Amino acid sequence: MIKKTFQYLFVISIGFPLLFLLLLSLGKQWIFPNILPQEIAFSNWQTIQKTESNLATIFIKSIFISTTVAFLVTTFSFAISKAIAYSKNKTIYLVLAYIPYLLSPVIIAVLFHYFFIVTNLTGTFLGIVIAQFLVSFPFGIIIFSSFWNQNIKAIEELSYTLGSSVKNTYLKILLPISKNTLLLCFFQVFLISWFEYGLTNLIGTGKVKTLTISVFKFINEANVFYAAFASCLLVIPPMLLLYINKKMLFFVENNNS
């Protein structure tokens, strides 16, 4: 009984804010002390698509940026973390990987801003991807640092002893074993990139618009209805990733049982 009560409270705590945002984006003339809006229509959604702030395009662009950053970080950190894990200076490298997280992403963006200006990367899609990669890459190293251990090393060496090539060892042994860690890294980095505001705003110089930047823009303009609509779009990928992660865990548990 207590367990179910906590489950219901958890669902309500997540569902109520989402429902409130949805009503706020659809509602019109929501005046105190009315509990519900006087009118619920899709006119706000239609209006915002006709303005300069085409959120559908910005939504797709934001997904593309986050997916690109997540893929690059996962790929490079998987390879480089292996070299770090088996290095004599592993502890030093891991300490260095934590250093970027002692600073705010905005401060890191300020430190690199000059180099982005010199290379004409400010205000470009490539510049945003590189900037977010620099911030997220150490996080990928940290995630994979716990994966590479003596058991994995022994399995890899055994495959070479049995005549497996490097390509087959990676494709048929290491990648299947590391599937959960790879997905964890991809999901986490995607979320870091997806919700990144300060660094993206500074390096993008307002030319590269992401959904997170649009939400803050509408809030600063006191446009609560547009901000609510943008927030509804903003939570779609995290909710989708949460659903996929839950399905994957359920699949793994069934296989183990």
Secondary structure as UniProt FT lines:
FT   HELIX           2..26
FT   STRAND          27..28
FT   TURN            32..33
FT   STRAND          39..40
FT   HELIX           43..50
FT   HELIX           55..85
FT   TURN            88..89
FT   HELIX           90..98
FT   HELIX           99..102
FT   HELIX           105..118
FT   TURN            119..120
FT   TURN            122..123
FT   HELIX           125..145
FT   TURN            146..147
FT   HELIX           150..161
FT   TURN            162..163
FT   HELIX           166..169
FT   HELIX           170..174
FT   HELIX           175..177
FT   HELIX           179..194
FT   HELIX           198..204
FT   TURN            205..207
FT   HELIX           211..220
FT   TURN            221..222
FT   HELIX           224..234
FT   HELIX           236..256
//
